[in-house]
Structures are given as C-alpha cells and as structure tokens.
Amino acid sequence: MALPIPCDWLEVPQGHPFGLQTLPYGSFSSLHHPARRRVGVRIGDRVLDLTGAAERLLPGRAEDFRDGNLDRFLAAGDAAWAQVRAGLTTWLSQDQFRSALEELLTPADGVTMHLPFTVADYVDFYASEQHATNVGKIFRPAAAEPLAPNWRHLPVGYHGRAGTIVVSGTPVRRPCGQARPAGSDWPVFGPSSRLDFEVEVGFVVGTESVMGERVPAARFAEHVFGACLVNDWSARDIQGWESMPLGPFLGKSFATTISPWVVPLAALSHARVMSPSLRTDLAPYLADSGDWGLDIDLEVAINGHVVARPPYRTQYWNPAQMLAHLTVNGASLRVGDLFASGTVSGQERDQFGSLIELTWGGESPVDTGDGSGRTWLEDGDEVVITATASGPQGSRVGFGDARGQVLPAWPPEAGLP
C-alpha cells in the first residue's frame, strides 16, 4: 500500500520525519492562549489542534481530547487509536478538509509543549546486553562473567518515581545526597559530582488490566499506545552508595525527562525487528513475544556536540517482553503507565548511551567539541536526545527530542546536612 502524501498546502517537505507516516500526539498551548491546553498532532513543522479538529470532523471522539492531554484517548483503547489515526491521515491528505483544518494549524516553534499524559507508574528496565556488560566490567573488572546470573533469563527492572517525570525542555537541578568518596570509610552529604544521562526509549500504556491477571506479550499492541524518548538522569555517586543491597532510589528519582511527542505503535510497524533474546531458550511467557524489537537510531549531544549514536535494534529484551514480565506476577496496568528500556548501548564506543560507559567510569573524558571534555555533567550543560525509526518506503519516523539543562544544586549551601 502506497504511503499517503500530505496535501500540498501543508507544505511538508518530502522525507520530513513528521510526515503522514508518523503523526505523533502531544499536549500544547499557544502564545495567544497559554492557559488553554490542547491535544496536538505534529505534521511537518506545524501542530494541528486535534481538540478542535475532532469537534469538527470526528465529534464521536471529541470527548477524548477536551482535557488537553492524552489521558482519555489512551483509555479509549486500540480501536479508537486506529480510528483517529485513519481520520488524521485522510484529513491531511485530501484537499476537501482544508477549510476545516487550516486555522487549527500553528507553527511548531510557536507553541509550548507540556507533559503529554498523566504518568501513573514508572518502571525502568535494564534491557541492553552491551550496557549491562559494560557496567559489569566497570564495577567488577576481575569477574569472569560481567552479567548477573539472572540477566539473560528475565528483563531486570526497578520502579521509579512517576511524580518527577518532566517534559523535554524542563531544567534539571543537580541532586544532593549521600555518597562515599573513594578511599573513605564514611559517607558525605552534598551535591552529586557524578551526574550522568541515560539514552532510553519509553513505552506508554493505554488500556488498563485487572490485578491478578497476566498480560501476555501477544497482547502488547492492545495495551501499549506508543513510544517516546527518555533521559533517565542518574547521580552515579549517590546511586553507588545507596545500592547496597537494594537497587536505584535517590540516585534516579530526582528527574526523568521524556520527549513531548508520543509516537503511536502504528507508526513503528515498519521498524519491527527480531530481538536477540528470541534466539535463546526463554520461559514461554517471554519466548512468545513476536518481533517487537525496533529499528530506532538514537543520538545524544552535550551542548550541541554529538557524543554517541546508540542503536535500539540491538536491545536484548523487547518491549513486549518487558510488558509480559511486568505483569507476570499479576501486577496490573494503569492508564498512563510508562516503562522504559534502560540505557541503550551498541557494541562500539561511540554507541554507548551513558557517560559512565563513554568515559569508562570517569577514567577518560569524552570529547564535547569545545576542547574541555567531560567525565560527568557540569552545571549549565544541556543534554539532547533525538531519534528516528525506519518507516514505510524508506521514510523515517521522527521522535522529536528529550532535552534538559543542568542547574546548580539547591540551596547554594547544599553541602550542609
């Protein structure tokens, strides 16, 4: 089936990552109405007010968008998701809808983007074999096997803090906490000196499930609406001291940045690939997950200089497996749940998705293009994650960006207990 072409009057250049192959959803407000949030769909370099468009062209679904976020639409389920996407594709590819839509379009650089949905729960996984191997070698250099015995048998993860998930562009303040300096027997309290980023892909749950029932991997597309970019900011010194014996807590919970656009799974159908884990002997609930690996090319820059290009296609565990594992004990899904992949890293040094890997635990600074280099993030640094995925007929599916600038620790005298 041929890829529909946007109407000429939309002026969407051929090959634009936000053509009709993508059509991601977000929440925005305009300069003229800063307090009025609307659901928007990105088309080219403009944003379509879907709240207004649905009232005019699809009144049966208008209620899903009146709150200005995706919450109601996520809960409506996969049939509604397909209906709205089909409607958008028709409206934006046929000239007869111009009069209804033209005044509802705003330049993308003239809107303010907001958190696209209310985050219910947040789970972060550890799904990259290369990342887990690298971290194992950094922390346990003498170990014969850098991976823990359970790693290739189940998707390892932890529950994060939903309340500190922020939309792209929100500044991130350097966290304070306890850490134990090298060579010391005692911890100190103060601002983190080993602040890091993590390049990740997140998945947004729409349809809820019932507590006590499992959600099999085969029903992944019934429950998961789409994907976004994630920066799981990490204070490595705080994390290292507190993770004895439990996992991440304050070293992660201070902030997680997501991109403002949620790309529907329907836009990623041409990006599906086989995950490496499916070539191994797995528990049945993980083995029956289909080809839900995704061919996504990620990029991360510090202060405008690209430091790595991690490939998501190499992830050992795919999102359908993550969802199945998340619910295999009967844990229920809620509308707006977010689960993320964990750091995405490839085999080459310039494909590592975190500073702890790029600098090998702080031993070798990474080039930031200005001659200064970085072992860890400094105050004022801006980290930007971008990505595109394989689309139909050679097109690329855009994700936008997840960006955040590091602010100094607060208060200024944060070294006091």
C-alpha positions in Angstrom: 0.0 0.0 0.0 1.4 3.4 -1.0 2.2 5.9 1.6 -0.3 8.8 1.5 1.1 12.2 0.6 0.3 15.3 2.7 -1.7 18.0 0.9 0.4 20.5 -1.0 -1.0 23.4 1.1 0.5 21.8 4.2 4.0 22.4 2.7 5.5 19.3 4.3 8.9 18.6 2.5 9.4 15.1 1.1 11.2 13.0 3.6 10.2 15.1 6.6 10.3 12.9 9.8 6.9 14.2 10.8 5.1 13.4 7.6 1.9 11.2 7.5 4.0 8.2 8.4 4.5 9.5 11.9 1.6 11.7 13.2 2.7 11.8 16.9 0.4 13.1 19.7 1.2 15.7 22.4 -0.2 18.4 24.6 0.4 22.0 23.8 -0.6 25.6 24.5 -0.1 28.6 22.2 1.3 32.1 22.9 -2.2 33.5 22.5 -3.8 31.1 24.9 -1.1 30.0 27.4 -3.5 28.6 29.9 -5.6 26.6 27.4 -4.0 23.2 26.8 -5.0 21.3 23.6 -4.1 17.9 22.2 -1.9 18.3 19.2 -0.6 16.2 16.3 2.7 17.1 14.7 2.6 17.4 10.9 5.7 18.8 9.3 6.8 21.9 11.0 3.3 22.6 12.4 1.0 21.4 15.1 -2.6 20.5 14.4 -5.1 21.3 17.2 -6.7 17.8 17.4 -9.0 19.0 20.2 -10.6 21.4 17.7 -10.3 19.1 14.7 -12.2 16.3 16.4 -15.0 18.6 17.4 -15.5 19.5 13.7 -14.7 16.2 11.9 -15.0 13.4 14.4 -17.5 14.5 17.1 -17.9 11.0 18.4 -14.3 11.1 19.7 -14.1 14.8 20.7 -14.5 14.0 24.4 -11.2 12.1 24.3 -9.3 15.3 23.7 -11.2 18.0 25.6 -8.9 17.8 28.7 -5.9 18.9 26.6 -3.9 15.7 27.3 -3.9 12.1 26.1 -5.4 10.5 29.2 -8.9 9.9 27.9 -7.6 8.9 24.5 -5.2 6.3 26.0 -8.0 4.8 28.0 -10.2 4.5 24.9 -8.3 1.6 23.5 -6.8 0.3 20.3 -9.9 0.6 18.2 -10.2 4.3 19.0 -6.4 4.8 18.3 -6.8 3.2 14.9 -9.9 5.2 14.1 -8.3 8.6 14.9 -5.1 7.8 13.1 -7.1 6.8 10.0 -9.1 10.0 10.2 -6.0 12.2 10.6 -4.4 10.5 7.6 -7.5 11.2 5.5 -7.9 14.8 6.6 -4.3 15.7 5.9 -4.1 14.0 2.5 -7.3 15.3 0.9 -7.8 19.0 0.0 -11.5 18.9 0.9 -10.6 19.2 4.6 -8.5 22.3 4.2 -11.2 24.8 5.2 -11.8 22.8 8.4 -8.2 22.4 9.4 -6.2 25.4 8.2 -7.0 27.7 11.1 -6.2 24.9 13.5 -2.5 24.7 12.5 0.2 26.5 14.4 3.9 26.7 13.7 5.7 24.2 16.0 8.2 26.8 17.1 5.3 29.0 18.3 3.8 26.5 20.9 4.7 25.4 24.4 4.7 21.6 24.9 3.5 20.0 28.1 3.7 16.6 29.6 1.5 14.7 27.1 -0.2 12.4 29.7 -0.6 11.9 33.4 2.1 9.4 34.4 0.6 6.7 36.6 3.5 4.3 37.4 7.1 4.3 36.1 9.3 1.2 35.6 12.8 1.3 34.2 14.3 -1.8 32.7 17.9 -2.8 32.0 17.4 -4.3 28.6 20.7 -3.7 26.7 23.2 -6.6 27.0 26.0 -4.3 25.9 25.2 -1.7 28.6 24.8 -4.3 31.3 28.1 -5.9 30.2 29.9 -2.6 30.2 28.6 -1.7 33.7 29.6 -5.1 35.0 33.1 -4.7 33.7 33.5 -1.2 35.2 32.3 -2.2 38.6 33.6 -5.8 38.7 36.7 -5.8 36.5 38.0 -9.1 37.9 34.8 -11.0 37.4 34.9 -13.8 34.8 31.3 -13.0 33.8 30.2 -9.3 33.9 26.5 -10.2 33.7 24.5 -11.4 36.8 23.2 -15.0 36.5 19.6 -13.9 36.1 20.2 -11.3 33.3 19.6 -13.4 30.2 16.6 -15.1 31.8 14.4 -12.1 32.6 14.2 -8.4 32.0 15.7 -6.8 35.1 14.0 -3.5 36.2 13.1 -1.2 39.0 10.2 1.0 39.9 11.0 4.7 39.6 9.2 7.9 40.7 6.3 8.9 38.4 6.0 12.4 40.1 9.4 13.6 38.9 8.9 12.8 35.2 9.2 16.0 33.3 8.7 17.1 29.7 11.5 18.0 27.4 12.9 21.5 28.0 12.4 21.4 31.8 15.7 22.2 33.6 17.1 19.5 35.9 18.6 20.6 39.2 21.7 18.7 40.3 20.6 16.4 43.2 22.1 16.2 46.6 22.5 13.1 48.7 24.9 10.8 50.4 28.0 9.4 48.7 31.2 7.7 49.8 34.3 9.2 48.4 37.0 6.8 47.0 39.2 5.6 49.8 36.9 6.7 52.6 35.0 4.6 55.1 32.4 7.2 55.7 29.8 8.9 53.5 29.5 12.7 52.9 26.4 14.7 52.1 26.4 17.2 49.2 25.7 17.8 45.5 26.3 14.9 43.2 29.7 15.1 41.5 29.0 12.2 39.1 25.8 13.3 37.2 25.1 11.3 34.2 22.5 10.8 31.4 20.9 7.6 30.1 19.6 7.3 26.5 16.4 5.3 26.6 13.1 4.6 24.8 9.9 4.7 26.8 6.6 2.9 26.1 3.2 4.4 27.1 0.4 2.2 28.4 -3.2 2.9 27.3 -5.6 0.2 28.2 -5.5 -0.9 31.9 -5.6 -4.5 33.1 -7.1 -6.3 36.1 -5.0 -7.0 39.2 -4.1 -10.7 39.4 -4.3 -11.3 35.6 -1.2 -11.5 33.4 -0.9 -9.6 30.1 0.8 -11.8 27.6 3.3 -10.4 25.2 0.9 -11.3 22.3 -1.4 -8.5 23.6 1.3 -5.9 23.7 -0.3 -3.7 20.9 -3.7 -3.8 22.7 -2.3 -2.2 25.8 0.6 -0.1 24.7 -0.3 3.1 22.8 3.1 4.3 21.7 6.7 5.3 22.4 8.7 8.3 23.4 12.3 9.2 24.2 13.6 9.1 27.8 16.6 10.5 29.6 16.8 8.7 33.0 19.2 11.2 34.7 21.5 9.4 37.1 23.6 10.5 40.1 26.2 7.7 40.0 27.9 8.6 43.3 24.6 8.6 45.2 23.4 5.5 43.3 26.6 3.6 44.1 26.4 4.2 47.9 22.7 3.6 48.3 22.5 0.4 46.1 23.8 -1.8 48.9 22.0 -4.2 48.7 18.8 -2.7 47.0 18.6 -1.0 43.7 18.3 2.6 42.5 16.5 5.1 44.7 17.6 8.8 45.2 20.3 8.5 42.6 17.5 8.2 40.0 14.3 9.6 41.4 15.2 13.4 41.2 14.2 13.7 37.5 13.4 11.8 34.3 12.9 13.6 31.0 10.6 12.5 28.3 10.0 13.8 24.8 6.8 15.8 24.3 5.6 13.7 21.3 4.3 10.1 21.7 4.8 8.2 18.5 1.9 5.6 18.1 2.9 1.9 17.7 1.1 2.0 14.3 3.8 4.4 13.0 6.5 1.8 14.0 5.2 -1.2 12.1 8.0 -1.0 9.5 10.6 -0.7 12.2 10.0 -4.1 13.8 12.9 -6.5 14.0 13.8 -9.7 15.9 15.3 -9.3 19.3 18.5 -11.1 20.2 16.8 -12.8 23.2 14.5 -14.8 20.9 17.5 -16.8 19.7 17.9 -18.2 23.2 16.0 -20.6 25.4 13.5 -18.5 27.4 10.5 -19.0 29.7 7.4 -19.4 27.5 5.8 -16.1 28.5 9.0 -14.3 27.2 9.6 -16.5 24.2 6.1 -15.8 22.6 6.7 -12.1 22.1 6.8 -11.7 18.3 9.2 -9.4 16.5 8.8 -6.3 18.7 12.4 -5.3 18.6 12.6 -1.8 16.9 15.0 -0.3 14.4 15.5 3.1 16.0 18.6 5.2 15.6 19.3 7.4 18.7 21.6 10.3 19.1 22.8 12.2 22.2 24.5 15.6 22.3 26.1 17.6 25.1 25.9 21.4 24.4 25.2 20.7 20.7 28.1 18.2 20.2 27.1 14.7 19.4 28.8 12.2 21.7 27.1 8.9 20.8 24.7 7.3 18.5 23.2 4.2 20.2 21.2 1.7 18.1 18.0 0.5 19.7 17.8 -2.5 17.4 20.4 -4.3 19.4 18.4 -4.4 22.7 18.3 -7.9 24.1 14.8 -7.6 25.6 12.0 -6.0 23.6 9.1 -4.0 25.0 6.5 -6.8 24.6 8.7 -9.0 26.8 9.1 -6.2 29.3 5.3 -5.8 29.5 4.8 -9.5 29.9 7.4 -9.7 32.7 6.0 -6.6 34.4 2.6 -8.3 34.8 3.5 -12.0 35.0 3.1 -11.8 38.8 -0.4 -10.3 38.5 0.6 -6.7 38.8 -2.0 -4.6 37.0 -1.5 -1.9 34.3 -3.0 1.6 34.7 -3.7 4.2 32.0 -0.6 6.3 31.7 1.9 3.8 33.0 5.3 4.4 31.5 8.0 1.8 31.2 11.5 2.4 29.7 14.2 0.3 28.1 17.1 1.3 30.3 20.2 2.6 28.7 20.6 1.8 25.0 24.2 0.9 24.0 25.7 -0.7 21.0 29.0 -2.6 20.7 31.2 0.4 19.6 32.5 3.0 21.9 30.6 5.8 20.1 27.4 3.8 20.5 27.4 3.8 24.4 24.3 5.6 25.8 25.7 7.0 29.1 28.8 8.8 30.4 29.7 6.0 32.8 30.4 3.9 29.7 31.7 6.6 27.4 34.3 7.6 30.0 34.7 4.1 31.4 33.7 5.1 34.9 35.2 8.5 34.7 38.7 7.4 33.6 38.8 9.0 30.1 36.9 12.3 29.3 34.6 12.3 26.3 35.1 14.9 23.6 32.4 17.6 23.7 33.7 19.6 20.8 35.0 22.7 22.7 38.2 21.2 24.0 37.0 20.9 27.6 35.7 17.3 27.5 33.5 15.7 30.2 33.8 12.8 32.6 30.5 13.8 34.2 27.9 16.5 33.5 28.7 20.0 34.7 26.3 22.8 35.7 24.9 24.5 32.6 25.4 21.5 30.3 22.4 20.8 28.1 21.8 17.2 27.1 19.6 16.5 24.0 18.5 13.0 22.9 16.9 12.7 19.4 15.9 9.7 17.3 14.3 8.4 14.1 13.0 5.0 13.2 12.6 3.1 10.0 9.3 4.0 8.2 7.5 2.8 5.1 9.1 3.1 1.7 12.4 4.3 3.0 10.9 7.1 5.1 12.0 8.0 8.7 9.7 8.3 11.7 10.6 11.2 13.9 10.5 11.3 17.7 11.5 14.9 18.4 13.8 15.3 21.3 14.2 14.9 25.0 16.3 17.9 26.3 17.3 19.2 29.6 19.8 21.6 31.1 21.6 21.0 34.4 21.0 23.6 37.1 23.2 24.0 40.1 22.3 22.2 43.3 19.7 23.9 45.6 20.1 25.6 48.0 23.6 27.1 47.3 24.8 25.8 50.7 23.6 22.3 49.8 26.7 20.8 51.4 25.2 21.3 54.8 23.4 18.3 56.3 
